Amino acid sequence: MNKELLSSSDVFEKGIPELESMMQNGTLTSEALVRYYLRRIKVYDGCLNAMITVNPTAIEEARRKDAERAAGGPVGPLHGIPLVLKDNFDTKDMKTTSGALAFRELQPKRDAFTVRRLREAGAVILGKTNLTELANHGMTISSLGGQTLNPYDLTRTPGGSSGGTGAAVAANFAAAGTGSDTVNSIRSPSSANSLVGIRPTRGLVSRTGISPCSDLQDQGGPIARSVTDAALLLGVMAGFDPADASTAPMKDKTIPDYTNALRNDALRGRKLALLTTNLGSDPDVLHIMAAAVRDFEALGASVTRVDIPELRISDLLKNNDVQRWEQSMSLNRYLKELGDAAPVRDIREYVATGLITPSVALDLEQKAGEINPADNPEYRARLEKNARLHELVVSFMTEHDIDAFLYPLQSILVVHTNDARGQAGRNGLMASVMGLPAITLPGGFSAVTPTAPLGVPIGVELMGLPFSEETLIGMGYAYEQATRHRRPPAAFPDLDFSSVSAG
C-alpha cells in the first residue's frame, strides 16, 4: 500500500490503538492519516459545517511525528493521531474564537492545559470545531460558524454546544476530539452522533485555557467513536493543574491507566439504577432504554428502577443551574488572563459589539448584568442546593450499593435546527450541578425517517460516584462490545478521495 494514498477502508472508523499499531508496523504514517482526514473535511464539511479552522501546519506537524517515530525516540499514547478541538480550547498556533465574530482574531499566547497535555502525548491538532456561541445552549449555532448539521439527519442539530466536534468525529474528520460540558455539552453531541462522551468528575480535568461558562459546572472531556479512544484521551487530559483550584484533589495523585478497565466482563455483578424520574415518554427513546436494560442484565448487571424526585430535570433547570450568575465573572477572568490578546475587556463590551448570534443574544445580555454573584441570595441558595443534592445522591448510591444510574441522555430525539424550543429534553444537568462523572454511549437508533436513513442516534448514559471513571469506562466498554450500536452516518461514506488536494 502506498502509505500516502490510503485505499478505501484502511483507516475509516479505525480506533486509536489500531492506528497507532499501523504506524508502528510501518503500514501507515501520520502524514497519510492527516491527509486522509483533510480530504474528507474538504469534500464533506461544506455540507456539515462542523469546522471553524483547519490547521495549516497539520501536515508539517504529522511529518515531524513520523520522523520522531522513525528515529526510534519515545512516542506518546497519541503519537501522530489527528484530533479536533472545540474552538473554546486555547491554542497558541490557531485562533480561539468560541464561535464569536467578536473573537474571530483572538490569538492566545499559550495552549490550554489539556491541549498542552494532548500535544505532549503526540497528538496532531487538525483543527477547531464549531460550537454554540460561547458554549451557550445546545443547538451548535454561532455568529462566526453558523449552524452545524447532524450527519445522520441533516434537518437536525448535532446536539451541543460541542456539536462541531460531535459531527466531525462522527463523519470521520479526525480520530477523536474534545468538548466542554457545562450542562450537557460533551454528552449531547455524543448522544446525537452515535459517539462516546465522558464528562469527568469535577476536578479531574483542568479548565485552564477553556473559554468558560460556569466555575461550578464546567468540565472538559473527550468525544470519540469508541470507549477505548475516549479512555485514552481522558487519561492524557486528566491531572493536577496549579492554575485551576478545582484540580487540587489530583495533586500528587497518579492518573489511572483507564485502558486497564476495558474488560468484557466489567458489568458482571454491577448494580445499576434505572432512573425513571427523567425517562420521558418518547416511544423511540423508551424502546432503546428497554433494550439497554435487557442488555445490561444479560451482561451480568442487576437493574432496579428508582424514582428520585429531587433529580427531576425540569426542577433542576429552574432551581439549580448556576451558569447565569457565573458566566460573567468567569468570562471576565478569562479575558483578563488573555491580556492584550483579548478582543474586548469584559462580557459587557462583548455584548455591546452586537456581533452575537440572535439565539443566544438575550441570554448573554442577561448574564452581562451579573457582576457580583456572591452578593446574590438566589445564587448562594443554588450553590447550597447543589451541595445538598450531591450529598443526597452520593449517600443514596452508597447506601444501596449502586454503581451507576442509567437513563437516556436526551429523553426526546435531538431536535430539528428550526425548533423554537432549542435543545429540549436533555438530562445531563444532573451530573453537571453535582460534579459527578458520566459516560454517554451509543444506545441505538430511532425508527428510520425520510431524512434519517439509519434513524436518529439515541444515547444512553451512566452516572457514577465521584472519581469512578474507571468503573464507568469498564461498564461502558462491556456494553459497547456486546451491542456494537455505533454505525457511521450513511451520507458520509468512505470513498476514494485521493485526487482531492489535502493542502
TIMAR-21502 format. One record per residue (C-alpha): residue number from 1; x, y, z. Coordinates in steps of 0.05 Angstrom, whole numbers, plus 5000, padded with zeros to 4 digits. Layout:
BEGIN
{NUM {X Y Z}};
...
This chain:
BEGIN
{1 {5000 5000 5000}};
{2 {5024 5070 4985}};
{3 {5025 5100 5054}};
{4 {5009 5169 5029}};
{5 {4947 5149 4989}};
{6 {4904 5105 5033}};
{7 {4856 5058 4999}};
{8 {4783 5053 5019}};
{9 {4771 5026 5090}};
{10 {4845 5025 5110}};
{11 {4831 5074 5167}};
{12 {4757 5091 5163}};
{13 {4725 5084 5232}};
{14 {4790 5055 5259}};
{15 {4806 5067 5332}};
{16 {4868 5099 5361}};
{17 {4902 5034 5382}};
{18 {4893 5006 5312}};
{19 {4920 5069 5280}};
{20 {4980 5070 5328}};
{21 {4994 4997 5312}};
{22 {4992 5011 5237}};
{23 {5041 5069 5246}};
{24 {5086 5027 5289}};
{25 {5089 4970 5239}};
{26 {5101 5017 5181}};
{27 {5036 5007 5143}};
{28 {5012 5078 5158}};
{29 {5043 5146 5171}};
{30 {5015 5204 5209}};
{31 {5022 5246 5147}};
{32 {4979 5198 5107}};
{33 {4927 5196 5162}};
{34 {4925 5272 5167}};
{35 {4917 5277 5091}};
{36 {4861 5226 5093}};
{37 {4822 5267 5144}};
{38 {4837 5333 5110}};
{39 {4808 5306 5045}};
{40 {4745 5284 5080}};
{41 {4738 5353 5111}};
{42 {4748 5386 5043}};
{43 {4695 5343 5009}};
{44 {4643 5337 5064}};
{45 {4647 5396 5111}};
{46 {4612 5442 5062}};
{47 {4550 5402 5079}};
{48 {4561 5393 5154}};
{49 {4593 5460 5173}};
{50 {4630 5427 5231}};
{51 {4698 5462 5225}};
{52 {4716 5534 5240}};
{53 {4791 5528 5229}};
{54 {4835 5476 5195}};
{55 {4906 5476 5220}};
{56 {4950 5500 5161}};
{57 {5011 5465 5191}};
{58 {4978 5398 5206}};
{59 {5015 5361 5150}};
{60 {5081 5391 5172}};
{61 {5068 5370 5244}};
{62 {5050 5300 5222}};
{63 {5116 5294 5184}};
{64 {5152 5313 5248}};
{65 {5116 5258 5285}};
{66 {5135 5208 5232}};
{67 {5207 5230 5236}};
{68 {5207 5222 5311}};
{69 {5179 5153 5305}};
{70 {5229 5133 5251}};
{71 {5286 5159 5295}};
{72 {5267 5109 5349}};
{73 {5254 5161 5402}};
{74 {5199 5156 5454}};
{75 {5128 5162 5429}};
{76 {5067 5181 5469}};
{77 {4999 5145 5471}};
{78 {4972 5192 5417}};
{79 {5034 5198 5375}};
{80 {5014 5223 5306}};
{81 {4940 5218 5320}};
{82 {4898 5274 5289}};
{83 {4848 5306 5336}};
{84 {4799 5364 5332}};
{85 {4786 5413 5388}};
{86 {4723 5451 5405}};
{87 {4740 5523 5388}};
{88 {4737 5546 5460}};
{89 {4802 5509 5477}};
{90 {4860 5557 5473}};
{91 {4914 5542 5421}};
{92 {4978 5581 5414}};
{93 {4982 5569 5339}};
{94 {4909 5579 5318}};
{95 {4855 5629 5335}};
{96 {4807 5610 5391}};
{97 {4741 5642 5372}};
{98 {4688 5609 5416}};
{99 {4646 5615 5352}};
{100 {4640 5691 5362}};
{101 {4650 5741 5307}};
{102 {4675 5789 5360}};
{103 {4730 5738 5378}};
{104 {4750 5720 5306}};
{105 {4820 5749 5315}};
{106 {4832 5723 5386}};
{107 {4901 5691 5386}};
{108 {4921 5661 5454}};
{109 {4994 5663 5473}};
{110 {4993 5592 5501}};
{111 {4955 5527 5497}};
{112 {4900 5507 5545}};
{113 {4927 5459 5598}};
{114 {4891 5400 5565}};
{115 {4915 5419 5496}};
{116 {4986 5420 5521}};
{117 {4977 5351 5551}};
{118 {4948 5325 5485}};
{119 {5007 5353 5445}};
{120 {5057 5324 5495}};
{121 {5024 5256 5484}};
{122 {5039 5264 5409}};
{123 {4972 5287 5382}};
{124 {4968 5328 5318}};
{125 {4915 5383 5325}};
{126 {4878 5380 5258}};
{127 {4833 5439 5270}};
{128 {4780 5474 5312}};
{129 {4706 5459 5311}};
{130 {4642 5500 5313}};
{131 {4601 5507 5377}};
{132 {4542 5545 5403}};
{133 {4570 5615 5411}};
{134 {4609 5619 5477}};
{135 {4583 5549 5491}};
{136 {4513 5575 5509}};
{137 {4456 5526 5497}};
{138 {4454 5464 5455}};
{139 {4440 5480 5382}};
{140 {4512 5489 5356}};
{141 {4499 5554 5321}};
{142 {4546 5614 5325}};
{143 {4555 5683 5294}};
{144 {4622 5661 5265}};
{145 {4609 5588 5247}};
{146 {4535 5587 5230}};
{147 {4493 5525 5241}};
{148 {4526 5456 5244}};
{149 {4483 5399 5219}};
{150 {4475 5328 5244}};
{151 {4508 5278 5196}};
{152 {4454 5226 5210}};
{153 {4397 5274 5194}};
{154 {4414 5339 5161}};
{155 {4349 5371 5184}};
{156 {4371 5364 5257}};
{157 {4424 5394 5302}};
{158 {4485 5354 5322}};
{159 {4470 5368 5395}};
{160 {4510 5419 5431}};
{161 {4545 5460 5450}};
{162 {4603 5416 5426}};
{163 {4565 5396 5364}};
{164 {4621 5414 5316}};
{165 {4665 5362 5349}};
{166 {4608 5312 5350}};
{167 {4593 5320 5277}};
{168 {4667 5319 5257}};
{169 {4684 5256 5296}};
{170 {4621 5221 5273}};
{171 {4637 5237 5200}};
{172 {4709 5214 5207}};
{173 {4743 5282 5202}};
{174 {4791 5262 5257}};
{175 {4806 5204 5304}};
{176 {4772 5238 5363}};
{177 {4762 5306 5394}};
{178 {4748 5349 5455}};
{179 {4687 5382 5482}};
{180 {4668 5424 5543}};
{181 {4608 5409 5585}};
{182 {4570 5459 5629}};
{183 {4502 5426 5626}};
{184 {4502 5372 5572}};
{185 {4553 5396 5522}};
{186 {4601 5336 5515}};
{187 {4546 5285 5522}};
{188 {4491 5317 5480}};
{189 {4534 5313 5415}};
{190 {4556 5243 5435}};
{191 {4483 5221 5441}};
{192 {4463 5256 5377}};
{193 {4520 5228 5335}};
{194 {4527 5155 5359}};
{195 {4590 5171 5398}};
{196 {4621 5162 5467}};
{197 {4629 5223 5511}};
{198 {4657 5228 5581}};
{199 {4642 5284 5630}};
{200 {4694 5274 5684}};
{201 {4687 5286 5758}};
{202 {4695 5359 5777}};
{203 {4770 5368 5790}};
{204 {4796 5310 5748}};
{205 {4809 5353 5686}};
{206 {4834 5425 5686}};
{207 {4792 5481 5655}};
{208 {4851 5529 5647}};
{209 {4850 5558 5577}};
{210 {4779 5538 5561}};
{211 {4731 5596 5550}};
{212 {4684 5589 5610}};
{213 {4611 5588 5626}};
{214 {4610 5567 5699}};
{215 {4663 5555 5751}};
{216 {4619 5503 5786}};
{217 {4594 5466 5725}};
{218 {4647 5470 5670}};
{219 {4687 5408 5652}};
{220 {4728 5389 5591}};
{221 {4730 5318 5564}};
{222 {4735 5271 5505}};
{223 {4686 5256 5448}};
{224 {4704 5193 5409}};
{225 {4678 5136 5367}};
{226 {4694 5084 5420}};
{227 {4701 5076 5495}};
{228 {4774 5056 5484}};
{229 {4790 5121 5448}};
{230 {4753 5163 5499}};
{231 {4791 5128 5556}};
{232 {4857 5142 5522}};
{233 {4842 5217 5515}};
{234 {4815 5222 5586}};
{235 {4879 5192 5613}};
{236 {4920 5244 5577}};
{237 {4876 5304 5594}};
{238 {4868 5289 5668}};
{239 {4914 5315 5722}};
{240 {4932 5369 5772}};
{241 {4938 5440 5747}};
{242 {4962 5492 5798}};
{243 {4924 5545 5757}};
{244 {4857 5510 5768}};
{245 {4839 5503 5842}};
{246 {4786 5452 5826}};
{247 {4840 5401 5809}};
{248 {4871 5404 5880}};
{249 {4846 5333 5895}};
{250 {4892 5308 5839}};
{251 {4955 5337 5869}};
{252 {5006 5282 5880}};
{253 {4957 5231 5852}};
{254 {4974 5183 5796}};
{255 {4924 5184 5739}};
{256 {4898 5113 5728}};
{257 {4910 5078 5662}};
{258 {4837 5077 5643}};
{259 {4850 5026 5589}};
{260 {4861 4974 5644}};
{261 {4786 4979 5657}};
{262 {4769 4956 5586}};
{263 {4742 4886 5602}};
{264 {4685 4848 5570}};
{265 {4663 4823 5639}};
{266 {4663 4891 5672}};
{267 {4587 4891 5682}};
{268 {4586 4825 5719}};
{269 {4560 4836 5790}};
{270 {4548 4910 5780}};
{271 {4484 4944 5805}};
{272 {4451 4996 5762}};
{273 {4391 5040 5778}};
{274 {4346 5058 5720}};
{275 {4325 5129 5737}};
{276 {4252 5132 5718}};
{277 {4247 5205 5740}};
{278 {4272 5230 5673}};
{279 {4255 5175 5624}};
{280 {4204 5216 5587}};
{281 {4151 5187 5540}};
{282 {4183 5186 5471}};
{283 {4169 5117 5442}};
{284 {4236 5112 5406}};
{285 {4275 5131 5468}};
{286 {4235 5084 5513}};
{287 {4247 5027 5463}};
{288 {4322 5039 5466}};
{289 {4322 5043 5541}};
{290 {4283 4978 5549}};
{291 {4333 4944 5503}};
{292 {4391 4974 5542}};
{293 {4364 4946 5608}};
{294 {4359 4877 5576}};
{295 {4430 4883 5550}};
{296 {4459 4906 5616}};
{297 {4424 4849 5653}};
{298 {4447 4798 5601}};
{299 {4518 4822 5614}};
{300 {4514 4807 5688}};
{301 {4488 4871 5719}};
{302 {4426 4878 5761}};
{303 {4380 4936 5743}};
{304 {4330 4965 5792}};
{305 {4280 5020 5778}};
{306 {4284 5082 5822}};
{307 {4248 5149 5823}};
{308 {4285 5206 5857}};
{309 {4241 5268 5853}};
{310 {4299 5313 5873}};
{311 {4331 5296 5806}};
{312 {4272 5318 5763}};
{313 {4306 5354 5706}};
{314 {4254 5408 5698}};
{315 {4264 5428 5770}};
{316 {4340 5427 5765}};
{317 {4337 5473 5705}};
{318 {4292 5520 5743}};
{319 {4326 5518 5811}};
{320 {4398 5491 5807}};
{321 {4434 5514 5744}};
{322 {4484 5569 5763}};
{323 {4515 5589 5697}};
{324 {4470 5651 5691}};
{325 {4507 5680 5752}};
{326 {4576 5653 5738}};
{327 {4590 5664 5665}};
{328 {4600 5739 5670}};
{329 {4650 5730 5727}};
{330 {4685 5671 5694}};
{331 {4689 5701 5625}};
{332 {4715 5767 5651}};
{333 {4771 5730 5687}};
{334 {4788 5690 5623}};
{335 {4792 5754 5582}};
{336 {4836 5788 5634}};
{337 {4883 5728 5633}};
{338 {4889 5733 5557}};
{339 {4919 5802 5566}};
{340 {4928 5843 5502}};
{341 {4904 5783 5461}};
{342 {4833 5794 5486}};
{343 {4789 5830 5435}};
{344 {4745 5860 5490}};
{345 {4757 5874 5563}};
{346 {4695 5841 5591}};
{347 {4627 5810 5574}};
{348 {4593 5878 5572}};
{349 {4640 5902 5517}};
{350 {4627 5836 5480}};
{351 {4551 5846 5484}};
{352 {4559 5918 5462}};
{353 {4592 5896 5396}};
{354 {4524 5869 5373}};
{355 {4561 5813 5337}};
{356 {4523 5757 5371}};
{357 {4481 5702 5340}};
{358 {4408 5721 5356}};
{359 {4391 5655 5391}};
{360 {4439 5670 5449}};
{361 {4439 5746 5449}};
{362 {4385 5756 5502}};
{363 {4415 5704 5547}};
{364 {4484 5736 5543}};
{365 {4456 5805 5555}};
{366 {4424 5780 5619}};
{367 {4488 5746 5641}};
{368 {4527 5810 5629}};
{369 {4486 5843 5684}};
{370 {4510 5793 5737}};
{371 {4574 5825 5763}};
{372 {4578 5802 5836}};
{373 {4542 5735 5842}};
{374 {4567 5723 5913}};
{375 {4522 5781 5934}};
{376 {4461 5749 5902}};
{377 {4419 5708 5952}};
{378 {4389 5665 5897}};
{379 {4458 5646 5871}};
{380 {4481 5628 5941}};
{381 {4418 5587 5952}};
{382 {4431 5548 5888}};
{383 {4501 5531 5910}};
{384 {4474 5505 5975}};
{385 {4420 5464 5939}};
{386 {4472 5432 5894}};
{387 {4516 5414 5953}};
{388 {4457 5381 5988}};
{389 {4437 5346 5924}};
{390 {4508 5319 5916}};
{391 {4506 5292 5987}};
{392 {4437 5262 5978}};
{393 {4454 5225 5914}};
{394 {4523 5200 5938}};
{395 {4491 5176 6002}};
{396 {4435 5141 5964}};
{397 {4485 5106 5918}};
{398 {4529 5085 5975}};
{399 {4472 5061 6019}};
{400 {4441 5020 5963}};
{401 {4508 4996 5934}};
{402 {4492 5027 5866}};
{403 {4549 5031 5816}};
{404 {4514 5078 5768}};
{405 {4448 5110 5749}};
{406 {4422 5093 5679}};
{407 {4379 5140 5637}};
{408 {4374 5169 5567}};
{409 {4419 5230 5557}};
{410 {4361 5260 5518}};
{411 {4290 5238 5530}};
{412 {4268 5260 5461}};
{413 {4303 5256 5394}};
{414 {4355 5310 5381}};
{415 {4315 5369 5354}};
{416 {4309 5399 5285}};
{417 {4350 5461 5271}};
{418 {4288 5504 5267}};
{419 {4258 5481 5333}};
{420 {4238 5543 5371}};
{421 {4246 5508 5439}};
{422 {4320 5499 5430}};
{423 {4352 5433 5451}};
{424 {4298 5403 5495}};
{425 {4293 5340 5538}};
{426 {4366 5333 5559}};
{427 {4383 5301 5626}};
{428 {4457 5319 5632}};
{429 {4447 5374 5683}};
{430 {4442 5322 5739}};
{431 {4516 5305 5734}};
{432 {4536 5377 5720}};
{433 {4508 5410 5782}};
{434 {4532 5353 5827}};
{435 {4602 5348 5797}};
{436 {4593 5274 5784}};
{437 {4623 5234 5726}};
{438 {4581 5208 5669}};
{439 {4592 5169 5605}};
{440 {4546 5172 5545}};
{441 {4544 5111 5500}};
{442 {4512 5095 5433}};
{443 {4446 5061 5450}};
{444 {4419 5051 5380}};
{445 {4375 5089 5332}};
{446 {4304 5113 5325}};
{447 {4258 5087 5271}};
{448 {4282 5106 5201}};
{449 {4253 5171 5173}};
{450 {4256 5202 5104}};
{451 {4313 5247 5128}};
{452 {4348 5196 5172}};
{453 {4367 5134 5132}};
{454 {4394 5098 5193}};
{455 {4347 5131 5243}};
{456 {4368 5185 5293}};
{457 {4421 5164 5344}};
{458 {4399 5157 5417}};
{459 {4449 5156 5473}};
{460 {4446 5120 5540}};
{461 {4483 5149 5600}};
{462 {4514 5121 5662}};
{463 {4527 5169 5721}};
{464 {4571 5146 5778}};
{465 {4603 5165 5844}};
{466 {4659 5217 5847}};
{467 {4723 5193 5812}};
{468 {4690 5128 5790}};
{469 {4713 5138 5717}};
{470 {4747 5070 5716}};
{471 {4682 5035 5735}};
{472 {4641 5075 5685}};
{473 {4691 5063 5629}};
{474 {4693 4988 5644}};
{475 {4617 4982 5644}};
{476 {4612 5024 5582}};
{477 {4663 4982 5546}};
{478 {4628 4916 5563}};
{479 {4562 4945 5538}};
{480 {4594 4973 5475}};
{481 {4629 4909 5456}};
{482 {4567 4867 5466}};
{483 {4519 4912 5428}};
{484 {4562 4947 5374}};
{485 {4510 5001 5365}};
{486 {4559 5051 5333}};
{487 {4546 5059 5259}};
{488 {4577 5113 5214}};
{489 {4529 5161 5180}};
{490 {4506 5135 5113}};
{491 {4511 5203 5079}};
{492 {4586 5208 5090}};
{493 {4616 5143 5066}};
{494 {4689 5123 5057}};
{495 {4704 5138 4984}};
{496 {4768 5147 4944}};
{497 {4786 5220 4951}};
{498 {4858 5211 4932}};
{499 {4850 5260 4874}};
{500 {4829 5315 4924}};
{501 {4884 5360 4947}};
{502 {4895 5356 5022}};
{503 {4935 5421 5025}};
